Amino acid sequence: MGPGDLFGEVAVLDGQSRTADATAGEVSELFVLRREDFLAFLEREPKVAIKIIGLLCQRIRWQSERMEESMLQPLPVRLAAALCALAADFGSECISRRSSSAFVGAARESVNRQLQAWRKEAILDLQRGRILLRNMTKLTGNARNE
């Protein structure tokens, strides 16, 4: 996640426990909304509820696409697509290694083997806890299964 992103919205809306946890990879500033305050705000501003519904639908669609990819695409294609998406989302070619495994739904060992293969091809470089993308053209080609 990056600046301006939000998480925990499901728990705020339904009052159940959170569906996931988050760990900051660097110093971060967070804004916390209590459920009672947020629901009272939605009662006063129903147009915001429509925006929240749109956000939730967007996330369902995104999750559905990831599920489809994980069932139909081989790991190298999924991993390349994930790295390209993370680079685009964060405007950076330096990505956390931890997020890459979880993002493609594969075992860390399988992801590490693929990353090592791409390191040998000079597509990326592996640093402590980070992936530095070196050749976005080749990585994008892998994402397209070319």
N, C-alpha and C positions, 0 to 999 in steps of 0.2 A: 504494500500500500504506500501511497505517497501523500504529499501535502493536500489537504482538503478532502481526502477520502474518509468514509465513515464505516464503522462496523458496529455490530451489536444491535442493529436496528430491529431484527426479528424479536429479540428478547424485550426490547422497549415496547414493541407493539403488542405482543401476545402475553407478556408477563411471565413467561416460562424461563427456564435457565438458558444461558447463552449456548449457541450451537457451535461456537469455536472460541479459541483464545487467540491473543495476539501478543507478540513479544517485539519490543522496539529494538531495531538493529543499531540505532544511534540515538543520541539525545533528542527527545521529542516533547512537544507541547500538545496536550490533549484537552479537549473540551468534553465534559460529561453532562449528559442530560438525564435527569431523573424521569422515570416513566410517568409519574403523576403530573409533573410540570409539562411534559411533552403532550400528553393526552389533553390536558386543559388548553394548551396552545392550539391543538388541532380542532377543538370544539369552537374556539374563537376564529380560527382561520382554516375553514374546510378546504380551500384551494391548495393548501400545503399538503393535505391528505392525498389529493389527486397526484401531486408531484411524487409523493412517497410511493404510491401505488405504481407509478411509472418506473421509479427506481427499482422497486422489487421485481417488476416484470422484466426489466433489463437484466437484472442479475439471474433470474430464472432462465432467460434465453441464453445468457453467457454460460451458465452451468450446464445447460442442455447441450450446447455446442461442444463443451469440453468432454462431456460424457460420450457423445457421439465420436469425437476424435479418439478418445481412449479405447473405444471398442473397435474402431475400424482402421486406425493408423498404426504403423509400427513405431516403436520407441524413438528412433532417430528423427522421424518426421514430427512426432509430438513434441520432442524436446527442442528441436530447432524452432518450431512454431512458438513454443512457450518462451524461448529466449528472445526471439524477435519481438514478441508481444510485450515482454517485460522491458526491453530496451526502448520500444516506442512509448510505452506508458510513462516511463520515468525519464525519458530523454537522455538516457545514459547507456553506455556500452559496458558498464561495470555492474554486475548482478550478483546478488547473494547466492551462494551455492545451496544453501538450505532451502530457499524458496523454489529452486529449480526442480528438486525431487518431488516435493509435495505438489507442485503445479502440474506435473504430468502423470501423477498417479502410478509411479513406478518405484521399484526398490532402489534405494540409494546406491547399491553396488552396481546395478545395471546402468543407472545414470552416470556414475563415475567412470565406468568402462567406456561409455560413449563419449564423455567429455575428454577422456585421455586420448581416444582415437582422433578427435577433432583437434586436440592440442598438437598431436603429431603432424596433422595436415595444416597447421598454422591458421586454423579457422578461429581459434580462441587461445587464450592463455589462462592458466589456473594460478590463482594467488591464494593466500591464506583466507579461506572463507568467501572468496570472490571469484567470479568468472569475468574475464576481460575479453570482450568480443573484438576480434582482430579483422575478420573478413566477413562483413555483413552480406556481401553478394553471395558467397558460398553458403553461408548459413541460411539465407533466404531460399536458395536453391534446394537445400535439404528440406526446408519447411514445405516446399512445394512438391517434394518427392521427385526432383529432377535429377 
